[in-house]
């Protein structure tokens, strides 16, 4: 584009950026930018603990990156990059014509010798000093499209007869005043109408508004019921647009045209509105693009080329509709009977002199009824909302191109912002649902912070609610929105369709939550299909203007979910660990528990305490400090002696104490921490992440000598508890070919609760049991029993034995053992000690593939590229049981447990001997028989993907059951085209299921701690894979009903980018969610 276009009698200053905006109802599209350059980064001055900086800019976006300042051993500070989000806004930046750098756009019109100029945006505009000039506005899009012209007249049109009558032409002199920063106002601009004209230039739109301060009455001979008020704007120069024209019923039964979309190269004029505005006690009527649904009437547009490179735009609104809006507006005297005058013949001689626009001496407060057109950018970048990426819209974002929403993208909105689309849309078939939500909804995506002149998110999403989270705007083709989640919006999704357009919109497998209106369906002759749409806390799930005259979709397609998510917040991630954890954090071993006021997350190397209602992180510490124990004197025997691994933590609502345990890799022993109070930190404490005094003040630590006498390798700690005891089990990994061994420590609980226990537990060696179980699959899971009185004082232990090693293949059997508390001897007695392990009786579930049987079985994830395509190793954990819980429900006592298993395809939940192509989550409910003598199969289920191609793999589950018998499973999920995400699925006691549902999307390809796994065929090269897991945690709130789960997902780590010839990349993150049945 020529930087100095040749305009007869006009010339842009040489330094003027390419800018264009008009205020009528015209939206201008921004040029497609090139790759943006990095911008500001943290300085060298002492930083805050966390700061946000713009690291990349483009015309319609800015990428914000979080940086954390961490103190180094030498006292220096190092910036650690963290998460990022993308601010989306049409025309957000313009390229400086001198430096070539992107600069922030400014909503500013300036006076200059030939009139006025708008230069600080990607569009540029010149304005005359008078509304009666030939070219009132002279606009150029970044794509080179030129729009030049001005408003000419207000005209009456009787739609039934076609008769016209001039109401008012622009005065011979209608000076434009500059009302800073970005308005040009012509007060009392017409001969024949009490009306003003306002031109507003903003970086994201240009609008031209007619403000009627008195309501004109139709002249005699024109019927009010068929008469329309027409705003005529002449374009002396305009490219030929693409017209989106529909036939609509007009007054008197005639069919007329409505140009609902007028699309230029990089700009569009969309349907406007007329609405009333009030300044003080005065009313006015405005016709334009503003107004809220229910307060505005639509403006019809017709674009007519003149055959000479120009065109006429006529915007009209029914007079009776204006009259309803202007009930309190003064009436203007009725005009004479219709004559033959045309605005062209009646117009005054055009102003040709040029002079600067003068700054207004008085403020302008529009009051009346407003009619305007607005130019809107319709070619915004991006048109693809990327997988796992967060976007922020603070005003609005328009796009008329084909827009794709990839799995796990998150779009956040400032209050009253909206996303308006009038091109094709594509939504994924995915569990990683695109999420549309409040800027303050920290439950999904990145926290919005660091934006100039805006406060950082405070976590209260109700303060910022999108006007329309998604607005499907007057398209003439069918659309399908699926697998989407709309939260904290005034209207979740809005459909507008013109009469006479027979299309079908489909909304399926989506969720609406905390919206005032779920679906706004202005369908006219179109059809809306609702399928598997769920709503929670939506007072008006669907509203349909014109119903029952027009259809309203199958309202029964919106249902209440069996479970819904409440709190949801970020936990510890790999970046936290790198800067504040111990040396065992490459594998998270995700674990957590919830109490009355706090959620405690305990991972390899790090522990953190969160307010459960706000998600604020209150305290954190390295696990070496958290579990620190000093025994004896001269010299003291100090633990831990190595890294702390394999965590477990449980909150016991009966004793109101927390119990946490981990393995000290240096000694092979376990360390146990028990809270002194119901809260893990002082109640009401404010965040102080450097403070560690809370540990000694609120926790007592114990050494648990669970190590083996000859085997140093202690692995995979598990923990259960009940009224009588705390039960800790571990594996011991010998060198081949010896069997794997297991040790169980049963620790009486009352002395721990009363702080009367000695520093080494259990005090009686008779409460330590060792087992030769034969293989690494046979992991003992002591059950967490939250019943007030366990049946017959029995504590349950379960495990899954090894699978058969020869045909016909059979998975390992589920087995159990029992411990019984003897209050006289203070010992736990292993029942049938000579043969304590028994098979669960009854009919087991259908066959599944026992994953340990195939060492190379791995779950896929979205690769970074052909070189970086590692998969998740499932064999390290295999199909061992992951946790166990006991509850008495309806008079019967059950034990629930879960694990991941292999399947071989499709809708068949069985394993039939084929190639394993997906993993499933299997849960088991085992009934405790009378007298707590045995366990029998009662129920089971498998959560798996039925897709025939590219199915999800589900793995690393945990299970919890509430007092009513409702169950929640939390786990990780991935497939070959999606990153690893965090998922939950709920099952009510009556069998009703919700999910699987996303609560945090994967954000990157992850390859931390790549493992070398021996192949099945020893002649083949080693198999490299990603270590994931080994645990996850799901638990019940002390209220007895609500669930909490903390799960691992793939997090982007800018400090570990994907690099050629480097296998390791990115990091893990954890996310904590609360789910209510």
VOLUM-443579 format. One record per residue (C-alpha): residue in one letter; z, x, y. Coordinates in steps of 0.2 Angstrom, whole numbers, padded with zeros to 4 digits, always signed. Example, Ala and Ser with C-alpha at 12.3 -4.5 7.8 and 13.67 -1.06 7.14 Angstrom:
residues 2
A+0039+0062-0022/S+0036+0068-0005/
end
This chain:
residues 1077
X+0000+0000+0000/X-0004+0006+0017/X+0012+0010+0026/X+0004+0004+0043/X-0006-0011+0038/X-0019-0016+0050/X-0013-0033+0058/X-0023-0039+0073/X-0013-0037+0088/X+0002-0031+0077/X+0008-0015+0069/X+0023-0010+0059/X+0032+0005+0065/X+0028+0021+0055/X+0046+0022+0048/X+0047+0004+0043/X+0051+0002+0024/X+0042-0012+0015/X+0051-0028+0019/X+0047-0046+0017/X+0057-0062+0019/X+0054-0080+0025/X+0066-0094+0027/X+0058-0110+0023/X+0059-0111+0004/X+0050-0095-0001/X+0056-0082-0012/X+0048-0065-0012/X+0047-0054-0027/X+0052-0036-0027/X+0041-0022-0032/X+0044-0014-0049/X+0053+0002-0046/X+0052+0019-0054/X+0066+0027-0063/X+0080+0028-0051/X+0089+0045-0047/X+0107+0048-0050/X+0118+0046-0034/X+0136+0049-0030/X+0148+0057-0042/X+0166+0061-0041/X+0171+0074-0029/X+0183+0089-0030/X+0197+0081-0021/X+0212+0075-0031/X+0206+0059-0039/X+0214+0042-0044/X+0217+0040-0062/X+0201+0030-0063/X+0187+0028-0051/X+0169+0020-0052/X+0154+0028-0045/X+0136+0023-0044/X+0126+0035-0055/X+0109+0027-0054/X+0100+0016-0042/X+0084+0005-0042/X+0076-0008-0031/X+0085-0022-0040/X+0100-0014-0048/X+0114-0001-0047/X+0123+0007-0062/X+0141+0009-0060/X+0150+0022-0071/X+0169+0023-0074/X+0177+0041-0072/X+0194+0045-0077/X+0203+0060-0071/X+0213+0070-0084/X+0225+0085-0081/X+0220+0100-0090/X+0232+0113-0098/X+0229+0125-0083/X+0233+0111-0070/X+0215+0107-0065/X+0208+0090-0066/X+0193+0085-0076/X+0182+0070-0074/X+0180+0060-0090/X+0165+0048-0089/X+0168+0031-0097/X+0160+0014-0098/X+0147+0007-0086/X+0139-0009-0080/X+0123-0014-0070/X+0124-0024-0054/X+0109-0035-0053/X+0102-0042-0036/X+0085-0044-0030/X+0081-0032-0016/X+0097-0023-0018/X+0090-0006-0013/X+0075+0000-0003/X+0066+0017-0004/X+0069+0027+0012/X+0051+0031+0019/X+0056+0048+0025/X+0068+0055+0011/X+0061+0044-0003/X+0079+0040-0009/X+0085+0023-0013/X+0096+0016+0000/X+0107+0000+0000/X+0098-0014+0008/X+0106-0022+0024/X+0104-0040+0030/X+0099-0036+0047/X+0086-0041+0060/X+0083-0030+0075/X+0075-0033+0091/X+0060-0022+0095/X+0046-0022+0109/X+0035-0034+0100/X+0048-0046+0094/X+0060-0043+0080/X+0060-0033+0064/X+0068-0033+0047/X+0067-0016+0039/X+0082-0012+0028/X+0076-0020+0012/X+0062-0018-0001/X+0052-0032+0009/X+0048-0030+0027/X+0045-0043+0041/X+0040-0044+0059/X+0044-0059+0069/X+0037-0065+0086/X+0048-0069+0100/X+0043-0087+0101/X+0041-0101+0087/X+0024-0106+0096/X+0016-0090+0092/X+0001-0088+0080/X+0011-0077+0068/X+0029-0082+0069/X+0032-0072+0053/X+0022-0058+0046/X+0028-0053+0029/X+0022-0040+0016/X+0028-0039-0001/X+0031-0022-0010/X+0016-0026-0021/X+0005-0028-0005/X+0004-0047-0004/X+0003-0052+0014/X+0010-0069+0021/X+0007-0072+0039/X+0010-0089+0049/X+0022-0101+0056/X+0029-0118+0056/X+0018-0130+0066/X+0024-0148+0065/X+0034-0162+0058/X+0023-0177+0051/X+0026-0194+0044/X+0017-0198+0028/X+0016-0216+0021/X+0013-0211+0002/X+0007-0229-0003/X-0007-0229+0010/X-0010-0211+0014/X-0008-0214+0033/X+0000-0200+0043/X+0008-0199+0060/X+0013-0184+0070/X+0032-0185+0073/X+0034-0168+0083/X+0025-0152+0086/X+0032-0136+0091/X+0035-0134+0110/X+0024-0124+0121/X+0038-0112+0123/X+0051-0112+0109/X+0060-0095+0111/X+0068-0087+0096/X+0085-0079+0099/X+0093-0066+0088/X+0110-0072+0081/X+0117-0056+0073/X+0115-0050+0061/X+0101-0059+0052/X+0096-0075+0060/X+0082-0080+0072/X+0085-0097+0080/X+0074-0108+0090/X+0085-0122+0098/X+0078-0139+0102/X+0061-0132+0096/X+0051-0148+0095/X+0043-0161+0107/X+0047-0177+0099/X+0062-0172+0087/X+0080-0166+0090/X+0079-0152+0079/X+0081-0133+0078/X+0072-0120+0067/X+0082-0105+0059/X+0074-0090+0051/X+0085-0080+0040/X+0081-0063+0033/X+0091-0056+0019/X+0088-0042+0007/X+0087-0055-0007/X+0077-0069+0001/X+0069-0076+0017/X+0071-0094+0023/X+0064-0105+0036/X+0075-0120+0040/X+0072-0136+0050/X+0089-0143+0056/X+0088-0161+0061/X+0102-0165+0073/X+0097-0183+0074/X+0089-0193+0061/X+0071-0199+0066/X+0066-0217+0061/X+0049-0220+0054/X+0037-0228+0067/X+0032-0246+0066/X+0019-0249+0053/X+0026-0236+0040/X+0037-0244+0027/X+0053-0234+0025/X+0053-0236+0006/X+0036-0226+0005/X+0037-0215+0020/X+0041-0196+0019/X+0045-0183+0032/X+0033-0168+0030/X+0037-0150+0037/X+0020-0142+0040/X+0019-0123+0039/X+0002-0114+0042/X-0002-0098+0033/X-0015-0089+0042/X-0016-0076+0029/X-0010-0077+0011/X-0016-0072-0006/X-0022-0084-0018/X-0006-0089-0028/X-0003-0095-0046/X+0002-0114-0044/X+0014-0122-0055/X+0009-0140-0052/X+0015-0156-0060/X+0010-0174-0058/X+0025-0185-0053/X+0026-0203-0049/X+0025-0207-0030/X+0030-0222-0020/X+0020-0238-0023/X+0016-0232-0041/X+0004-0218-0036/X+0004-0202-0045/X+0005-0187-0033/X+0006-0168-0035/X+0022-0157-0034/X+0020-0138-0033/X+0036-0133-0041/X+0031-0115-0041/X+0020-0106-0030/X+0019-0088-0036/X+0012-0073-0027/X+0012-0055-0032/X+0030-0051-0031/X+0035-0067-0023/X+0037-0086-0026/X+0041-0102-0017/X+0051-0113-0028/X+0058-0131-0026/X+0069-0133-0011/X+0082-0146-0006/X+0087-0156+0009/X+0106-0157+0012/X+0119-0161+0026/X+0129-0148+0035/X+0143-0150+0046/X+0150-0140+0061/X+0167-0146+0066/X+0165-0165+0069/X+0146-0164+0071/X+0134-0168+0056/X+0117-0162+0054/X+0103-0163+0041/X+0096-0148+0033/X+0081-0147+0022/X+0080-0131+0012/X+0085-0122-0004/X+0103-0123-0002/X+0115-0137-0006/X+0125-0141-0022/X+0120-0153-0036/X+0124-0170-0031/X+0124-0166-0012/X+0106-0162-0010/X+0089-0171-0013/X+0073-0162-0019/X+0059-0157-0008/X+0041-0159-0014/X+0029-0145-0010/X+0010-0145-0009/X+0000-0129-0006/X-0018-0132+0000/X-0029-0117+0003/X-0040-0118+0019/X-0055-0108+0011/X-0053-0094+0024/X-0039-0084+0017/X-0026-0095+0023/X-0017-0111+0017/X-0006-0125+0022/X+0011-0128+0015/X+0018-0146+0016/X+0036-0149+0011/X+0041-0167+0011/X+0056-0177+0007/X+0058-0196+0006/X+0065-0204+0022/X+0077-0215+0012/X+0084-0200+0004/X+0087-0192+0021/X+0095-0207+0027/X+0107-0207+0013/X+0112-0189+0017/X+0113-0193+0036/X+0124-0208+0036/X+0135-0200+0050/X+0120-0193+0059/X+0115-0200+0076/X+0098-0210+0075/X+0083-0204+0086/X+0073-0218+0095/X+0059-0225+0084/X+0042-0218+0088/X+0027-0228+0093/X+0015-0237+0081/X+0005-0225+0070/X-0009-0217+0080/X-0023-0205+0074/X-0016-0189+0082/X-0015-0174+0071/X-0004-0159+0074/X-0019-0148+0077/X-0026-0158+0091/X-0008-0161+0099/X-0002-0143+0098/X+0002-0133+0113/X-0008-0117+0118/X-0001-0103+0107/X+0010-0090+0115/X+0001-0073+0114/X+0012-0062+0125/X+0023-0050+0115/X+0041-0046+0121/X+0057-0042+0112/X+0068-0056+0105/X+0083-0058+0115/X+0101-0058+0107/X+0108-0075+0108/X+0122-0077+0121/X+0130-0091+0111/X+0134-0093+0092/X+0124-0104+0082/X+0133-0116+0070/X+0120-0127+0062/X+0125-0145+0060/X+0114-0159+0054/X+0101-0161+0040/X+0092-0146+0035/X+0074-0144+0027/X+0069-0127+0023/X+0058-0116+0012/X+0064-0100+0004/X+0055-0085-0003/X+0063-0078-0018/X+0060-0062-0028/X+0053-0067-0044/X+0049-0051-0052/X+0066-0043-0053/X+0070-0028-0064/X+0076-0028-0077/X+0067-0042-0087/X+0077-0036-0103/X+0096-0038-0104/X+0099-0023-0115/X+0110-0022-0131/X+0128-0021-0127/X+0126-0018-0109/X+0135-0027-0095/X+0127-0034-0079/X+0134-0041-0063/X+0126-0054-0052/X+0135-0057-0036/X+0123-0069-0027/X+0109-0074-0038/X+0095-0066-0048/X+0078-0074-0050/X+0065-0070-0062/X+0049-0078-0066/X+0043-0066-0080/X+0047-0067-0098/X+0066-0062-0100/X+0073-0056-0116/X+0092-0056-0120/X+0096-0043-0133/X+0112-0044-0144/X+0128-0042-0136/X+0122-0041-0118/X+0135-0048-0105/X+0131-0056-0088/X+0145-0058-0076/X+0145-0068-0060/X+0154-0069-0043/X+0159-0086-0037/X+0144-0098-0035/X+0132-0085-0041/X+0118-0090-0053/X+0104-0084-0064/X+0088-0093-0061/X+0073-0091-0073/X+0056-0100-0073/X+0047-0090-0086/X+0049-0089-0105/X+0066-0084-0112/X+0070-0075-0128/X+0087-0075-0137/X+0091-0065-0152/X+0096-0072-0169/X+0112-0063-0169/X+0131-0063-0171/X+0132-0052-0156/X+0130-0067-0144/X+0124-0064-0126/X+0139-0069-0115/X+0138-0077-0098/X+0155-0077-0089/X+0165-0073-0074/X+0166-0056-0065/X+0185-0057-0068/X+0183-0061-0087/X+0188-0044-0094/X+0187-0051-0111/X+0169-0046-0113/X+0159-0031-0107/X+0165-0019-0094/X+0177-0022-0081/X+0169-0025-0064/X+0176-0013-0051/X+0170+0000-0038/X+0159-0012-0029/X+0160-0009-0010/X+0169-0023+0000/X+0174-0032-0016/X+0191-0031-0025/X+0191-0025-0043/X+0193-0038-0056/X+0211-0044-0058/X+0208-0052-0075/X+0209-0070-0068/X+0192-0077-0073/X+0195-0094-0064/X+0193-0086-0047/X+0174-0083-0050/X+0164-0096-0058/X+0145-0096-0058/X+0137-0111-0050/X+0125-0111-0065/X+0127-0097-0078/X+0109-0100-0084/X+0097-0111-0074/X+0080-0115-0083/X+0070-0120-0068/X+0056-0133-0069/X+0046-0124-0082/X+0032-0134-0090/X+0034-0126-0108/X+0048-0128-0121/X+0062-0116-0122/X+0075-0111-0135/X+0092-0104-0130/X+0102-0099-0146/X+0117-0089-0150/X+0124-0088-0132/X+0141-0090-0125/X+0144-0098-0108/X+0161-0096-0100/X+0170-0099-0084/X+0156-0107-0075/X+0154-0123-0064/X+0139-0127-0075/X+0136-0117-0091/X+0117-0121-0092/X+0106-0131-0081/X+0089-0138-0086/X+0078-0146-0073/X+0061-0154-0078/X+0049-0163-0067/X+0044-0181-0072/X+0028-0181-0082/X+0032-0165-0091/X+0034-0168-0110/X+0043-0153-0117/X+0057-0149-0128/X+0072-0138-0123/X+0083-0133-0137/X+0101-0126-0136/X+0108-0121-0153/X+0122-0111-0161/X+0130-0108-0144/X+0148-0110-0136/X+0154-0117-0120/X+0171-0113-0114/X+0181-0116-0098/X+0166-0124-0089/X+0167-0139-0077/X+0150-0145-0084/X+0144-0138-0100/X+0125-0144-0100/X+0117-0151-0084/X+0101-0159-0091/X+0089-0166-0078/X+0076-0170-0091/X+0065-0184-0084/X+0052-0186-0098/X+0058-0170-0107/X+0069-0169-0123/X+0084-0159-0126/X+0090-0154-0143/X+0108-0149-0146/X+0112-0141-0163/X+0128-0133-0167/X+0134-0132-0149/X+0153-0130-0148/X+0164-0133-0132/X+0182-0129-0128/X+0190-0134-0112/X+0175-0142-0104/X+0179-0158-0096/X+0161-0164-0095/X+0151-0157-0110/X+0135-0164-0104/X+0129-0174-0089/X+0111-0181-0086/X+0105-0187-0070/X+0095-0203-0072/X+0103-0208-0089/X+0101-0220-0097/X+0083-0222-0089/X+0080-0205-0095/X+0086-0197-0111/X+0101-0186-0112/X+0099-0176-0128/X+0109-0179-0144/X+0126-0178-0136/X+0134-0178-0153/X+0127-0161-0155/X+0142-0154-0145/X+0157-0153-0155/X+0175-0145-0154/X+0177-0129-0163/X+0190-0126-0177/X+0196-0110-0168/X+0194-0104-0151/X+0198-0087-0142/X+0211-0086-0129/X+0216-0068-0124/X+0204-0054-0127/X+0206-0036-0120/X+0201-0018-0122/X+0212-0008-0133/X+0213+0011-0136/X+0196+0019-0137/X+0189+0036-0142/X+0189+0042-0124/X+0207+0038-0122/X+0211+0048-0138/X+0201+0063-0132/X+0211+0064-0116/X+0228+0058-0121/X+0229+0058-0140/X+0234+0070-0154/X+0221+0079-0165/X+0219+0065-0178/X+0209+0053-0168/X+0191+0055-0174/X+0194+0041-0186/X+0203+0027-0178/X+0212+0019-0192/X+0214+0003-0181/X+0231-0005-0182/X+0241-0017-0171/X+0254-0031-0171/X+0260-0044-0158/X+0277-0049-0153/X+0285-0061-0140/X+0278-0053-0125/X+0268-0038-0130/X+0254-0031-0142/X+0257-0014-0149/X+0242-0004-0155/X+0245+0011-0166/X+0230+0022-0171/X+0228+0039-0177/X+0235+0050-0163/X+0240+0037-0150/X+0250+0022-0147/X+0249+0010-0133/X+0259-0006-0127/X+0250-0020-0119/X+0256-0036-0110/X+0249-0049-0122/X+0245-0062-0109/X+0237-0051-0097/X+0230-0036-0107/X+0238-0024-0095/X+0242-0007-0103/X+0260-0004-0099/X+0265+0012-0109/X+0256+0024-0120/X+0260+0040-0130/X+0254+0053-0142/X+0260+0048-0160/X+0268+0065-0162/X+0279+0060-0148/X+0282+0042-0154/X+0287+0047-0171/X+0297+0063-0166/X+0312+0066-0177/X+0325+0080-0177/X+0336+0082-0192/X+0351+0093-0193/X+0355+0109-0183/X+0354+0128-0183/X+0339+0126-0184/X+0334+0108-0183/X+0321+0101-0195/X+0308+0094-0184/X+0295+0081-0189/X+0280+0078-0188/X+0274+0095-0194/X+0256+0090-0193/X+0245+0076-0187/X+0250+0058-0188/X+0238+0048-0199/X+0236+0031-0207/X+0246+0019-0196/X+0254+0003-0200/X+0264-0008-0188/X+0272-0026-0191/X+0282-0037-0180/X+0295-0047-0189/X+0299-0063-0180/X+0315-0066-0190/X+0324-0050-0186/X+0314-0049-0170/X+0311-0030-0173/X+0295-0020-0174/X+0292-0008-0189/X+0279+0006-0188/X+0275+0020-0200/X+0263+0034-0202/X+0260+0049-0213/X+0264+0066-0206/X+0250+0076-0213/X+0260+0093-0211/X+0273+0087-0223/X+0266+0073-0234/X+0280+0063-0229/X+0280+0046-0219/X+0289+0043-0203/X+0296+0026-0199/X+0300+0019-0182/X+0310+0003-0179/X+0313-0005-0162/X+0330-0008-0156/X+0326-0024-0147/X+0313-0038-0148/X+0302-0029-0135/X+0295-0012-0138/X+0297-0007-0120/X+0309-0014-0107/X+0304-0032-0103/X+0295-0033-0087/X+0291-0015-0085/X+0276-0011-0074/X+0262+0001-0080/X+0267+0019-0081/X+0256+0028-0093/X+0264+0045-0090/X+0282+0039-0094/X+0288+0042-0112/X+0307+0038-0109/X+0303+0021-0117/X+0302+0029-0134/X+0320+0035-0136/X+0327+0020-0126/X+0319+0007-0137/X+0315+0015-0154/X+0324+0023-0169/X+0315+0035-0180/X+0317+0039-0199/X+0310+0051-0211/X+0303+0043-0227/X+0302+0057-0241/X+0287+0048-0249/X+0278+0065-0253/X+0274+0070-0271/X+0283+0085-0278/X+0267+0095-0282/X+0253+0086-0273/X+0252+0089-0255/X+0238+0077-0250/X+0246+0060-0245/X+0234+0047-0240/X+0231+0028-0236/X+0248+0022-0231/X+0251+0004-0233/X+0267-0007-0228/X+0274-0024-0231/X+0291-0032-0227/X+0301-0047-0230/X+0319-0053-0227/X+0326-0040-0238/X+0316-0024-0236/X+0302-0013-0229/X+0290-0007-0242/X+0279+0009-0239/X+0266+0015-0251/X+0254+0030-0251/X+0241+0038-0263/X+0242+0056-0268/X+0225+0064-0270/X+0226+0078-0284/X+0212+0090-0288/X+0200+0085-0302/X+0201+0079-0315/X+0219+0073-0314/X+0222+0054-0310/X+0227+0048-0293/X+0245+0044-0291/X+0255+0032-0280/X+0272+0032-0272/X+0282+0017-0266/X+0297+0017-0255/X+0308+0001-0254/X+0319+0002-0239/X+0333-0011-0236/X+0330-0019-0220/X+0347-0025-0213/X+0353-0008-0210/X+0337-0004-0200/X+0339-0019-0190/X+0357-0016-0186/X+0354+0002-0182/X+0366+0007-0196/X+0354+0017-0207/X+0354+0035-0209/X+0340+0047-0203/X+0332+0048-0220/X+0326+0032-0229/X+0328+0025-0242/X+0345+0032-0243/X+0346+0029-0262/X+0332+0038-0272/X+0332+0023-0284/X+0322+0014-0271/X+0307+0026-0273/X+0295+0022-0287/X+0280+0033-0293/X+0265+0026-0302/X+0250+0034-0311/X+0236+0021-0307/X+0221+0031-0312/X+0210+0031-0297/X+0208+0030-0278/X+0204+0011-0279/X+0221+0007-0285/X+0229+0006-0268/X+0246-0003-0268/X+0247-0017-0255/X+0265-0023-0252/X+0264-0040-0245/X+0270-0045-0228/X+0281-0061-0231/X+0286-0070-0216/X+0295-0084-0225/X+0313-0085-0220/X+0318-0084-0238/X+0307-0076-0251/X+0306-0086-0267/X+0319-0079-0279/X+0320-0063-0267/X+0304-0056-0275/X+0293-0044-0265/X+0275-0044-0271/X+0264-0029-0273/X+0245-0031-0277/X+0230-0019-0280/X+0213-0019-0286/X+0210-0008-0302/X+0195+0002-0305/X+0178-0006-0310/X+0171-0003-0327/X+0161+0012-0328/X+0148+0007-0341/X+0138-0009-0344/X+0140-0023-0343/X+0147-0019-0326/X+0163-0028-0320/X+0173-0026-0304/X+0191-0020-0305/X+0204-0033-0309/X+0216-0039-0296/X+0234-0034-0302/X+0251-0037-0296/X+0269-0031-0298/X+0286-0037-0292/X+0301-0030-0284/X+0317-0040-0284/X+0332-0036-0272/X+0349-0034-0280/X+0362-0036-0266/X+0376-0030-0277/X+0368-0013-0280/X+0358-0012-0264/X+0343-0008-0275/X+0326-0015-0277/X+0322-0018-0296/X+0305-0016-0302/X+0302-0030-0314/X+0296-0025-0332/X+0297-0007-0327/X+0289-0001-0343/X+0273-0011-0339/X+0275-0017-0321/X+0257-0021-0317/X+0249-0037-0323/X+0232-0046-0321/X+0231-0061-0310/X+0229-0076-0322/X+0216-0090-0321/X+0197-0089-0316/X+0192-0075-0305/X+0179-0076-0292/X+0160-0073-0297/X+0155-0055-0300/X+0153-0043-0285/X+0149-0025-0283/X+0164-0014-0282/X+0158-0002-0269/X+0167+0014-0275/X+0156+0013-0290/X+0141+0019-0279/X+0147+0033-0268/X+0132+0033-0257/X+0133+0015-0252/X+0132+0014-0233/X+0131+0000-0220/X+0116+0003-0207/X+0118+0003-0189/X+0105+0003-0175/X+0098+0021-0174/X+0097+0031-0158/X+0080+0038-0164/X+0072+0044-0180/X+0083+0060-0180/X+0099+0051-0177/X+0100+0037-0190/X+0117+0040-0199/X+0124+0025-0208/X+0142+0020-0211/X+0151+0026-0226/X+0159+0012-0236/X+0164+0022-0251/X+0179+0031-0243/X+0188+0014-0243/X+0178+0005-0256/X+0183-0012-0262/X+0201-0008-0262/X+0212-0022-0255/X+0215-0020-0236/X+0232-0030-0234/X+0242-0044-0241/X+0252-0058-0234/X+0263-0072-0242/X+0266-0089-0234/X+0274-0105-0241/X+0262-0120-0236/X+0265-0138-0241/X+0279-0133-0253/X+0268-0120-0262/X+0269-0101-0260/X+0253-0091-0259/X+0248-0073-0257/X+0232-0070-0247/X+0222-0053-0248/X+0205-0047-0243/X+0192-0033-0245/X+0174-0029-0243/X+0162-0030-0258/X+0144-0028-0262/X+0131-0041-0264/X+0112-0041-0269/X+0104-0053-0258/X+0100-0070-0250/X+0110-0086-0251/X+0118-0081-0268/X+0136-0076-0266/X+0136-0067-0283/X+0131-0050-0288/X+0118-0051-0301/X+0115-0033-0305/X+0102-0029-0292/X+0101-0017-0277/X+0116-0019-0266/X+0108-0024-0249/X+0123-0031-0239/X+0142-0031-0240/X+0153-0046-0239/X+0171-0050-0234/X+0180-0058-0249/X+0197-0066-0247/X+0208-0072-0261/X+0222-0084-0262/X+0234-0082-0276/X+0247-0094-0280/X+0265-0089-0284/X+0270-0098-0300/X+0287-0106-0302/X+0302-0094-0300/X+0290-0081-0293/X+0286-0075-0311/X+0267-0072-0309/X+0251-0074-0298/X+0236-0085-0302/X+0219-0087-0294/X+0220-0102-0282/X+0205-0101-0270/X+0193-0088-0264/X+0179-0086-0251/X+0165-0074-0246/X+0159-0071-0229/X+0141-0064-0230/X+0124-0065-0221/X+0111-0075-0230/X+0096-0067-0221/X+0083-0061-0233/X+0078-0047-0222/X+0089-0035-0212/X+0106-0044-0216/X+0122-0040-0208/X+0135-0029-0217/X+0153-0034-0215/X+0167-0022-0218/X+0185-0016-0215/X+0193-0033-0215/X+0211-0039-0213/X+0218-0056-0215/X+0232-0067-0208/X+0239-0084-0212/X+0249-0095-0201/X+0263-0107-0205/X+0250-0122-0207/X+0240-0112-0219/X+0225-0108-0207/X+0218-0091-0210/X+0209-0078-0199/X+0199-0063-0204/X+0194-0049-0193/X+0182-0035-0197/X+0167-0025-0191/X+0149-0029-0193/X+0132-0020-0191/X+0114-0021-0196/X+0099-0010-0195/X+0095-0017-0177/X+0112-0019-0170/X+0127-0007-0166/X+0144-0009-0174/X+0153-0024-0167/X+0170-0033-0169/X+0170-0050-0177/X+0182-0064-0183/X+0180-0079-0194/X+0193-0093-0195/X+0196-0105-0209/X+0207-0121-0207/X+0219-0126-0221/X+0207-0141-0223/X+0193-0129-0226/X+0184-0131-0209/X+0177-0114-0204/X+0173-0106-0187/X+0162-0091-0187/X+0158-0077-0189/X+0160-0075-0171/X+0159-0060-0159/X+0173-0054-0149/X+0167-0037-0144/X+0149-0031-0145/X+0144-0013-0151/X+0137-0003-0136/X+0130+0012-0144/X+0124+0022-0159/X+0139+0031-0165/X+0141+0046-0176/X+0158+0053-0174/X+0165+0065-0188/X+0149+0064-0199/X+0153+0066-0217/X+0144+0074-0231/X+0145+0063-0247/X+0139+0069-0264/X+0124+0060-0269/X+0124+0050-0286/X+0110+0061-0292/X+0117+0079-0290/X+0099+0085-0289/X+0097+0077-0272/X+0103+0084-0256/X+0119+0079-0249/X+0120+0062-0239/X+0127+0062-0222/X+0136+0047-0215/X+0147+0040-0202/X+0166+0039-0205/X+0173+0022-0200/X+0189+0012-0202/X+0199+0015-0212/X+0210+0000-0207/X+0210-0015-0196/X+0224-0027-0191/X+0226-0046-0190/X+0242-0055-0188/X+0251-0071-0183/X+0259-0074-0166/X+0278-0077-0166/X+0274-0095-0161/X+0268-0097-0179/X+0251-0104-0175/X+0240-0092-0165/X+0232-0077-0172/X+0229-0059-0165/X+0216-0046-0172/X+0212-0029-0166/X+0195-0022-0173/X+0185-0006-0170/X+0167-0007-0162/X+0155+0006-0157/X+0158+0012-0139/X+0146+0023-0128/X+0154+0040-0123/X+0144+0049-0110/X+0153+0065-0114/X+0145+0064-0131/X+0127+0058-0128/X+0114+0058-0142/X+0106+0075-0141/X+0092+0084-0152/X+0099+0093-0167/X+0116+0087-0164/X+0122+0075-0177/X+0138+0069-0168/X+0137+0056-0154/X+0147+0043-0144/X+0164+0036-0150/X+0173+0021-0156/X+0183+0008-0146/X+0195-0005-0151/X+0197-0023-0144/X+0211-0035-0146/X+0208-0054-0147/X+0219-0069-0148/X+0212-0084-0158/X+0219-0102-0158/X+0216-0114-0172/
end
